[in-house]
């Protein structure tokens, strides 16, 4: 199986297709499989790369080191070892926070930036996540996963049971150390929301209309990033690429085509 050793952790990745590279970054407690529909769609014209962030899927599971800065460092190592630059980057939620941090630090290696229902260093996490951080010390990993799935997937239980099951399977696969990290809550992350104004590369921001917690952040980033585009997807929650894959793929393709034409 293809892995890259970053000297800190082993990162599992998959590639498909040929052409300009698109790197897709998954959300918290999920893995590369959340981008399956996008890989099939875009690999017809692009080289797609998906990977499991540390502590997720088939990647290594260190005891500690789960800050945004750690994830950006892992991505930078992957880019260097696989010689990916220049490339397009697409990230959702936690993956968006990683993509945003990477774009601030390494703009010269990117062709474009796409943020979907993104988080960001410097932006407070949703109440469900904060509540979990305060409770995990007295819980087993199995109990943490059970409670997290119940809380995080409540929206999809009736609205889209199939999607709920797909997400639950991925959540079962993460190793759990991101919850029990002894440094959890002490990482000194910078404010990437403020620093986002430094970004000058073409940027597209997706946000689900029903993703009320992250909607203000999406609007703030759209305001901060010069000439960025924002697409508010109606009747969609946090998992915009999976809930409305047709709209997501079409809109992203239009954006990438314009970027490629102007290279």
Secondary structure, DSSP 8 states (H G I E B T S, - for coil): --EEE-SS-EEEEEEE-SSSEEEEE--TT--GGGGHHHHHHHTTTSEEEEE--TTSTTS---SS--SHHHHHHHHHHHHHHHT--SEEEEEETHHHHHHHHHHHH-GGGEEEEEEES---TTS---HHHHHHHHHGGGS-HHHHHHHHHHHHTHHHHHH-HHHHHHHHHHHHHS-SHHHH-TTTTT-----HHHHGGG--SEEEEEEETT-HHHHHHHHHHHHHSTT-EEEEETT--S-HHHHTHHHHHHHHHHHHHHHHHT-
